[in-house]
Amino acid sequence: MIRFLGNLLLTLWLAFLVAVVVESHRPATFEGVQDLATAKSIAPDLLDRMEQSVWHRNQALEISEAEINRYLATAVSGSQKGLSSTWASFDRVAVNFLPARKDRPQSCVVWFRWTSFGIPCTASIEFTLKREQSNYVIEPVRGTFGRLPVFRGALAVLIPGCRSLVGVFDEEIHTLFQMNQITFAENKVILDPRFEVQR
């Protein structure tokens, strides 16, 4: 009886591991992400719009998720180095904004898509952004590998890709963090450069 229960638990454990592998290798559908057209279009001049908004500081600037994804599609081209360059290639990066709800704060999901051995693969990282005094705090909260949801500690493998992405958009990020308030809304981000009036 004990041997039977041991074999049953082992079988269940192996079935669980197989399900995890299958789910992590099934590419996500990018449901809710705006403008995932693969054709390279003309990039919107988001940096100039943000710089003008910071310079004038007289009104909030709304940028749609579709505009940002078009900008990312034209501005980012990734490549692999070393042995992995022969069997993997980068496809694209996209973002999806999630407004604040009763049970969770506002957040942004960054999606990565690449092809490995001819099979599309995806991963995502969801993070929150909040202002604490004069600094912005970015905190990863969860993510996915394929369709498998994972906790934030498992997202460490995405750190090199995130560092590369931040390096590419250093000027845009510097301008973004000059805004007084950043709000993620449904399919858009609202950047408010106006100074707060103390009463």
N, C-alpha and C positions, 0 to 999 in steps of 0.2 A: 504494500500500500504506500509506504514512504517513497519507494523508488518510483512508483507511478506518479505520485504528486510532484516529485522532483523533475521527472521528465515533462510533465504537464507545464510546470512553471518555466522550464527551460524553453519549451516550444512557444509558450506565450511571449517570453522575453525576446526570442529570435523573431517572432512575427511582428512585435513592436518595433524592433530595429529595422526590419525590412520596410515597414510602413514609413518610418522616419526617412530612410534613404529615398524611397519613392517620392514622398511629398517634397523633399528638399531638391529633387531633380526635375520636378514638374514646374515649368516656367509660369510665373504669375501672369494674370490677364491685364494688369495695369488698369483695373476697373476704376473709373472716376478721374483718371488722369486726362487732362485736356491737351489736345493737339499733339498727338503722337505720330504725325505724318513723317514718313521716312525720307521724303524728298527734301533736299537742302534748299531752303528758301532764304530770302534776304533777312538777315538778323535785325530785329528792332534795336534802335540805339538806346538801350536801357541805361547805360552808364551816363550818357549825356543828360538824359531826363532826370536821373537821380542827382547829378551834380548841379543842375539848374535848380532843382527843388531845394537842395541844401543851401545854395547860394542866396536864393530869394527868401526862403523860410516864411512864405505867406500862405501856403495851402498844402493840404495833404496830397500825396501822389498815389494813385491806384495803378497797380500793374497786374494784369491778368495772368493766370497760370499758363494760358496758351502762349502769351508773349514770352514768358520766361522759358518755356519748353522749346519754343522756336529759337530763342537766343542760345540755349544750351546745345541744341542740335547743330547749330552752325559754328559755335565757338569751341566745342569740345571734340577732340579726336584723340582717342586713347590708343596706346600700343603696348604690347607685351615686350619684355626684354628677357634674354636668356633662353633656356630650353622651352619654356612655355609659349614662346612666340610662334612655334611651328604648329601648335594645336589649339590655340585660343586667340580670339580677336575681340576687341571691344566694340560694342554697337552704339550705345547711347546712355545718357543720364537724363532723368526727368524728375520733376517735383510735383507733389500733390499737397495742397494746403487744406488743413482740417480746422475749422473754427472751434472755438471753445464751446463746450457743452456742460451740462450740470455735473456729469461724472468724470470729466477730463478737461485739462487745459488746452489752449490752442496749440497746434503742432504742425510740423511740416514733415512729409515723407519724401526722402530722396531715394529714387530707384536707379539701380545699375542693371544694365543688360549687356551680356556678352555671349559669344558663341564658342563652344568648346567641343571639338570633334564633330562639328556640324550640328550640334544640338544647342538650341537657345537656352540660356541660363539667366536667372534673375536673382537679385538680392535687394533688400531695402533696409533703410534705417529711419526710424521716426524719432524726431527730437522736439523738445520744447524750447522756447526762447522767451526769456523774461528779463526785465530790466531791474537791476539792483543798484540803486543810486546812479552813478555815472557809467556803470558797466553793464554789458549784456552777458547773460549766463545761458550757455547752450548745454542742454542735458539730453543725452540719448535715453530713450525710455523703452523702446522695443524695436523689433525688426523681423524680417523674414529671410529665409533662404528658399528660393522657389516659392512654394505655397506653405512651407512649414514655419509657423510663428516661433520665434526664439526670444529669449530674455536678453537684456542688454549686454551681459557679460560675454555671450556667444558672438557678439558683433565685432569682437577684437580683430577678426580677420579682414574686416572692411577698413581698418584704420589706414593702411597704405593708400588705398583708393581715395579715401576722404582727404588725406593730406595732399595728394596730387591735385585733387579738385580744388581745394582751398588755395593752393599755390597758383593755379591757373587764373582764379578769380580774385586775386589779392586786391587789385584796385577797386573792383566792384564791392567787395566785402568791406574795405576801408570806408568807402562812401556810404554804404548801407548803415554801418554802425555810427555814422554821424547824425543819423535821424534820432529824433527825440523819442519816437514811439514806433514800434513795428507790430502790426496786427495781422494775423492770418485769418482771412475770411473765406467764404465758400468760393473756390476757384479764383481767388485773387489775394494779393497782399497789399495792405494799406500802410504807406510810409508817411509819417507825420514829422516834418522837421521843425515845426513851430515850437518855440520855447514855452515852457509852462509858466504861467503867471502865479507868483506867490501871493496869497491874500492874507 
